[in-house]
Amino acid sequence: MDLGLAGKIAIITGSSRGLGFASARALVEEGCRVTICARGEERLEEAVRELGKVAAERGRGAAPASRTGGIDGEPPVIAIRADVTGAEGVAHVIDQTLNAFGGLDILVNNIGLARGGTLLETTDAEWQEAFDSTLVPAIRASRLAVPHMRNRGGGAIIMIASIYGREAGGRMTYNAVKAAEISLAKSLAQQLAQDHIRVNSVAPGSILFPGGSWDRRLKADPEGIAEFVRHELPFGRFGRPEEVANVVAFLASDRASWVSGASITVDGCQSRSLI
């Protein structure tokens, strides 16, 4: 299916690996011009090279990670080293995208961090860190993106949340910030419908990828994780990043023109929620 995304301009935060990188790849495969960003330079450079190969299959080239200018006009992929947990980092990514591509159609908010334990064990600093590293960057990026989407007649914003934003499970701070992202997406969807900007959240289940939290747990306790898979994952396996990314690409496209304010689970029936 042609999603009609060719030429659209997208930003994916936290996109050097995992769900963010898979989402960037899916959008590049559909012909989008894409900005990826992360704090780690080495992996960011690897990511832009990999995406460049994908773009080349469509007859295009990719800009090196150190560049934000074009190659033969416009690069299909640019990579920006930035800490988007801070206001300056978010603004820098938006500005450089506009400089390189001249607009913005799609924003995928995909960064998050949540530490701590039980109520009595979790400090104020850990609570603040969870919100400052997850919800606040999504608010800032969305606020900066909306005027540029309005200028282009509409757009799409997608929050990468979690099934544990829809029901209990996982770390307490993670539950709270992911639930807040789902709520934010719903509120923004209602506010921005008049501007033809659709806002949705995606709620992945347990996704396995190199360097991710499940990968680390699997290496540390293979027997325990095998037991988890048997009891918690009906399909008998973890999800793959591209399975989430395919849903992101659909939601970013006009094929999802009547989908806004939704929270879409991508979890292989892992979650227990009825809605």
C-alpha positions in Angstrom: 0.0 0.0 0.0 1.3 3.4 -1.0 0.8 5.6 2.1 1.2 8.8 0.1 4.0 10.1 2.4 6.6 10.9 -0.4 8.1 14.3 0.2 6.6 14.8 3.7 9.0 16.1 6.3 9.3 14.3 9.6 11.2 14.6 12.9 11.6 11.6 15.2 13.1 12.3 18.6 15.3 9.6 20.3 15.9 8.0 16.9 19.3 6.5 16.8 18.1 3.1 17.7 15.1 1.1 18.8 11.5 2.3 18.1 12.7 5.7 17.0 15.1 4.4 14.5 12.6 1.9 13.2 10.1 4.7 12.8 12.6 6.8 10.9 13.4 3.8 8.6 9.7 3.2 7.9 9.2 6.9 7.0 12.3 7.0 4.8 11.1 3.8 3.0 7.8 5.7 2.3 9.8 8.6 0.8 9.7 11.1 3.7 12.5 13.5 4.4 13.5 12.7 7.9 15.4 14.3 10.8 16.8 11.9 13.4 18.3 13.1 16.7 20.0 11.7 19.7 22.6 12.6 22.3 25.2 9.8 21.3 27.2 10.8 18.3 28.6 7.4 17.4 25.3 5.6 17.2 23.7 8.6 15.5 26.4 8.4 12.7 25.7 4.7 12.3 22.0 5.4 12.1 22.2 8.0 9.4 24.4 5.8 7.3 21.9 2.9 7.6 19.1 5.2 6.7 21.1 6.6 3.8 21.3 3.1 2.3 17.5 2.9 2.6 17.1 6.2 0.9 19.6 5.2 -1.8 17.3 2.4 -2.8 14.8 5.0 -3.7 17.5 6.8 -5.8 18.6 9.3 -3.3 21.6 10.1 -1.0 21.9 10.9 2.6 23.6 13.8 4.4 26.4 12.9 6.9 25.6 13.2 10.5 27.6 16.4 10.9 25.7 18.2 8.2 22.4 20.0 8.1 22.7 21.4 4.6 21.7 19.6 1.4 23.4 17.4 -1.1 22.2 18.3 -4.6 19.5 20.5 -3.0 17.9 18.6 -0.2 19.2 15.6 1.8 16.6 12.9 2.5 17.9 12.3 6.0 19.7 14.6 8.4 21.0 13.7 11.9 21.3 16.2 14.7 23.2 15.6 17.9 21.0 17.2 20.6 19.6 16.7 24.1 15.9 17.2 23.6 15.2 16.9 27.3 16.1 20.6 27.3 14.3 23.5 25.6 17.3 24.6 23.6 17.8 21.1 22.2 14.2 20.8 21.1 14.4 24.2 19.4 17.7 23.4 17.7 16.2 20.2 16.1 13.2 22.1 14.9 15.3 25.0 13.5 17.7 22.7 11.7 14.9 20.7 10.2 13.3 23.9 8.8 16.7 25.1 7.5 17.3 21.8 5.7 13.8 21.0 4.5 11.8 24.2 4.7 8.8 22.8 6.7 7.4 20.1 9.0 4.6 17.7 8.5 5.2 14.9 11.0 6.5 14.8 14.6 7.1 11.5 16.4 7.8 12.1 20.1 9.9 9.1 21.2 12.1 9.9 24.2 11.6 8.7 27.8 13.3 7.9 31.0 11.8 6.7 34.3 13.7 5.5 37.3 12.7 4.7 40.9 10.9 2.0 42.7 8.0 2.0 45.1 6.4 5.2 46.5 8.7 5.3 49.5 11.8 4.5 47.6 11.3 7.0 44.7 12.7 10.4 45.4 11.4 13.8 44.2 14.3 14.1 41.9 13.4 10.8 40.2 9.8 11.8 39.8 10.9 15.2 38.3 13.4 13.4 36.0 10.7 11.1 34.7 8.5 14.0 33.7 11.3 16.2 32.5 12.7 13.5 30.3 9.4 12.2 28.8 6.3 14.4 29.0 7.9 17.9 28.9 10.0 17.3 25.7 6.8 16.1 24.0 5.0 19.2 25.0 7.8 21.5 23.9 8.4 19.7 20.6 4.6 19.7 19.8 4.3 23.4 20.7 7.1 24.3 18.4 5.9 22.1 15.6 2.3 23.1 15.4 2.8 26.6 13.8 4.8 25.0 11.0 2.2 22.3 10.4 -0.5 25.0 10.3 1.5 26.8 7.6 1.4 23.6 5.5 -2.3 23.0 6.0 -2.1 20.2 8.6 0.1 17.5 9.9 0.4 14.5 12.3 1.9 14.2 15.8 2.5 10.8 17.3 3.4 10.0 20.9 5.3 6.7 21.5 3.6 5.7 24.8 3.2 2.2 26.2 0.6 -0.3 27.2 1.7 0.6 30.7 0.3 4.1 30.2 -3.1 2.4 29.6 -3.1 -0.1 32.5 -1.0 -1.0 35.6 2.3 -2.6 35.1 6.0 -1.8 35.0 7.7 0.9 37.0 5.5 3.4 38.8 7.1 6.5 37.3 7.0 5.0 33.8 3.2 4.3 34.2 2.6 7.9 35.2 4.5 9.6 32.4 3.2 7.3 29.7 -0.4 7.8 30.9 0.3 11.5 30.7 1.5 11.2 27.1 -1.7 9.4 26.1 -3.8 12.0 27.8 -1.7 14.8 26.2 -2.3 13.2 22.7 -6.1 13.1 23.3 -6.2 16.7 24.4 -4.0 18.0 21.6 -6.1 16.0 19.1 -9.2 17.9 20.2 -7.5 21.3 20.2 -5.8 20.9 16.8 -8.5 19.2 14.7 -9.5 22.6 13.3 -6.0 23.0 12.0 -6.2 19.6 10.3 -3.5 18.3 12.6 -4.1 14.7 13.8 -2.6 13.6 17.1 -2.4 9.9 18.3 -0.5 7.8 20.6 1.0 4.3 20.0 1.2 2.0 23.0 3.7 -0.8 22.4 4.0 -3.8 24.5 7.4 -5.5 25.2 9.7 -4.9 22.2 13.1 -6.6 21.9 16.0 -4.8 20.1 19.7 -4.7 20.6 20.7 -2.4 23.5 17.1 -2.1 24.8 15.9 -2.8 28.2 14.5 -6.3 27.3 17.8 -7.2 25.6 19.7 -6.3 28.8 17.3 -8.4 30.9 17.4 -11.3 28.5 21.2 -11.4 28.7 21.2 -11.1 32.5 18.4 -13.6 33.2 17.6 -15.8 30.2 15.6 -18.3 32.2 13.5 -15.6 33.9 12.8 -13.9 30.6 11.8 -17.2 29.0 9.3 -17.6 31.8 8.0 -14.1 31.3 7.5 -14.8 27.6 5.6 -18.0 28.3 3.2 -16.4 30.8 2.9 -12.8 29.5 3.2 -12.8 25.7 0.5 -14.8 23.9 2.3 -15.1 20.6 5.3 -16.6 22.4 7.8 -13.9 21.4 8.7 -10.3 21.9 7.5 -7.7 19.5 9.9 -6.2 16.9 10.6 -2.5 16.4 9.4 -2.5 12.8 6.0 -3.8 13.9 5.5 -0.6 15.9 7.1 1.5 13.2 4.6 0.3 10.6 1.8 1.6 12.7 3.6 4.9 13.2 3.9 5.3 9.4 0.2 4.5 8.9 -0.8 7.1 11.5 1.4 9.7 9.9 -0.3 9.2 6.6 -3.5 10.4 5.1 -4.6 6.7 5.1 -5.4 7.4 8.7 -7.2 10.7 7.9 -10.1 9.9 10.3 -7.9 8.6 13.2 -7.1 11.2 15.8 -7.1 11.2 19.6 -6.7 7.4 19.5 -4.3 5.2 21.5 -3.3 2.3 19.4 -1.9 -0.8 21.1 0.8 -2.7 19.3 1.5 -5.5 21.7 0.6 -8.9 20.3 -2.4 -9.1 22.8 -0.1 -8.7 25.8 -2.2 -6.1 27.6 -5.4 -6.8 29.5 -7.2 -3.5 29.0 -10.6 -3.7 27.3 -10.2 -0.3 25.6 
